[in-house]
Amino acid sequence: MNAEPRGQGEPVHVTVWDEALPGAPRVVLVHGTMSWGTECFAGQRPLAGMFRLEVVDRRGFGDSPDIERSDYATDAEDIAELLGNGAHLVGHSYGAAAVMLAASARPEAVQSLTLIEPSALRTAAAHPTVAAALVRIRAAFGESGREVSPQEHLRRSTEPYGLPMPEPTPRMLRAVRSALGERPVWDAELPLGPLAKATMPKSVVNGTWESAHPDYREFTGMALMACGEYLAEAIGARHVQVPGADHFPHRDRPDEVNAVLARLWQS
């Protein structure tokens, strides 16, 4: 399925998983960086028996068209249009920033909002753990980070942290190439006021990171957990912590996260 938002030219690609009865609740799911829709949300596929899952490929990823520079604000415009007359909305990592902007722009069209491991750290910069992480991340992933090849960036993003390096397929390398040119999400300035005022059910989901490599947990995980807790309180969301998971709780522990999502979408 291709869905064409206003003003963006070529349509973004949306994979539809839907074995539910006609009229089942719609859900729009938005992936993070170095990924694409069906790869990121494969663990949520079983929910298609109860819900219509519309799995988005952000521009530059999956089967969506190329873009000169991936940008959460552009993604938000796409998502706001894809909401149509109303849908539940889920965003992971980088995708959570786009989802937050789309929900702020069209709260009346969002039936529930779920942020999984949101990485818009600047929104929680008042937290000392997040503030310290921002210094590290800005230094490590500044302009110089774009000089490495996609394959080398993929290696640096996984192997030093005890993570398996994904197979460098053309699709994966394209995703990494797009990620290298993205507008940095950790520095995204996102207004929290509209989300705090919005009345839809809201959840923020984090892993507990205890099973992650210590360097990975120290460099990123502690800040992401603090950011999730901060955002949940700031926007009036339920904060869900998933044991035994790190940055991909919906992939590491799909049954636990799917139970959280199903309850939210049925409420």
N, C-alpha and C positions, 0 to 999 in steps of 0.2 A: 504494500500500500504506500502510495506517495501522497503527502499532504502539503499543499502549497500555501504558506502564510503570505499575507499581503506584503509587498515591497521587498521580498527577498529573492526574487528571480526563480531559479530552479527550486523544486520542492525538496523538502527533507524526506527521508525515507522512514517509514513506520512499519514495523512488523506487528501484525495482529495475531494474538493467541486468543482464541475464543471458541470454547466448546460449551459455553453456558447457554441457558435458555434465552430466547429473545428478550431484550429489555434488561439484561443483566447490567449491574453498575460498570461504568467505564473507568479505567485506570490508565493514566499516562505516566510512563516510567522513563526517567532521564539518567543516562549513565555518566560516569566520571571520565577522567582523562586516561589516555593510553588504553582505551577499551572501545566497545560499541554496544548497542542495546542488547542484542541476544546473548552476547558473551557475558556482559555484566549481570544480567538478570535471569540467567539460565535456571537458577534455583527457584525462581518464582513461577516457572512454567506450570506446575501443578495447579496453581490458583486459577488457571483459565477454565477449570470446570465450573467455577462459580462466578467469575468476573470476566469482562472483556478487557484484556491487557493490550495496550497500545504502546509498543516498545520502540522508543525513538532512537534514531542515529543522529547525533549532533553533527552539524556541518564539519566536514573534514574527517569524519569517522564512518566506519561501516559502509553502507551503501548510499549515504547522503553525498551531495556534491562537495567538491573542494571549496575551500574558502581561503582568502589570502592570509587571514589571521583568525584563528578560533577565538571567540569572545563570548563570555557569559551573558553580556547584554544582548548580543544578537541571538543567542540561544533563547533568551527570555522572550523575545518577540515571537520566535517560532512557537514556543510552548504556549504562550498566551493565545495564539490563534488556534492551536491544536485543541485547546480546552473546549472549544465550541460552546454548547449550551451548558456544559458542566461535566466535571470528571474529578475523580480522586487524583492526587498528584504526588509523585514520589521522585526524589532526586538523590543521587549518590555523589559524594565528594565534590568535584567541580560542578557536576550537574545540580547539586543542591543550591548553589549560588543562583543559577539560572531559574530554578524553580521558585526560590524566594522572591526574585524580582517579578516573575510572572504572577505569582500569587498576590503580591502587593499591588500589581496593576489591575488584576481582575479577581478580587476576592470573592465576588458573587458567583463566579464560575468554578470555584474550588470547593469540592465537597469534603475533602479532608487533605491535610498536608503532612507528608512524612519526609524528614531529612535524615539520610543515613550517612553518618560520619561526615558532616558538613565541614568543608575545608576553607571556608571564608574566615580565616583567622583574625583578620583585622576587626571584624565586628565584635570580637571578644578581647581586644587588646588591653582592656582594663585588668584582665586577669594576669598576674605576674608570670605564670607558666606559659601562657600564650605569647606574652610580650617577649620573653626570652627566646621562644621558638621562632618568632618573626625575625629576629636578628640573625639567627642561624640560617634560616631558609633563604632570606634575601641575599645573604653572602654566598650560599651554595648554589642557588638557582637564579643568579642574575643574568645579565646579557651574555656573559661568557659561557653559560651553560648551553647556549644554542650552537656553539661551535663544534660540538661532538657529533658523531654520526648517530643516526637512529639506533643502530645495533649496539653501539657502545653505550648510549644512554639507557637502553633497555637493560644491559648488563649491570651498569652502575646503580640502577634503581632496584635491582633484585638481589643479585648474588652477595653483595656486602652485608645484606640484612638477613641472610639465611633463607631467602625466598627462591623458589625455582625460576629460572629464566624461561619465559614462554618461548615457544618455537618462533623464530623470526620470519614468519610468513609475510608475503607482500601486504596482506591486510593489517597484520600487527605492526609492521614497520611504517605503514602509512599512518596508523594511529599514533605511533611514537613521534613521527615527523610533525603531525599536526599539534601534538602536545608540546613539542619543543618551541613552537611559535605562538602558543596561547598567551592571551592576556593573563597575567598572574592572578590566580583566584585568591591567594592568601592576602592580597592587598585590596580585595574588592571592598568598596564602600557601599554597604547595603543598608538602607533604612529599615530599622526594626519596628518603628512605630506603626505602620500599616498592618503588619502581621500581628502585633500585639493587640490591635483593636479588632482584628478579624475574628469572627465567631466560629469558624469551622473547627472541627476537632484537629489537633495537631500533635505530632509525635516527633521526637528526635531519638535516633537509634545510634548507639555506639557499641563497639566491642570493648571488652575490658582489658585486652592487650597483654594479659599475663603470660600467654603462650608465645608471644612474639619474640624475635631476637632482641636482646637487651639494647643493642645500638639502634634498632628500628623503633623500639618503644621509646627510647630516650630522645631520639631526634625528632620524631613525628607523633608517636602515639599519645604521650602524655598531654601534649598540646591539643590534639584532636578531642580527647576525652574532656578536657577542661572547656574547650570551645563548645562542645555539644551540651554540656551541663549549663554553661552560661546562656547559650541561645534558648534552651528549653525554658529557663526561668524568665528570660527577657520577653519571649513571645507567648508565654502561657501554654507551653506544650508539655506533654508527658515525656519524661526522660527514661528511655529504656536502655539498660545495659545488658549486653549479651555475653555471658561467660564463654571463654575458650575461643574468642574471635578477636580479630584485629581490625584492619581497615575495610574488610569485606564481610561484615557479620551476616549479610543476607546470602553470601556464598559459603562462608565457613559453617554456619548453623542455619541452613534454610528452613528447617522445620520450625525452629523457635521464632525466627523472624516472620515466616509466613503466618504463624498463628497470631502474631501481633498485628500484621497487616489485615488479615481477614476480619479480626474483631473490629478494627477501625473502620474498614470499608462497609461492614454490616451495621454499624451503629447509626 
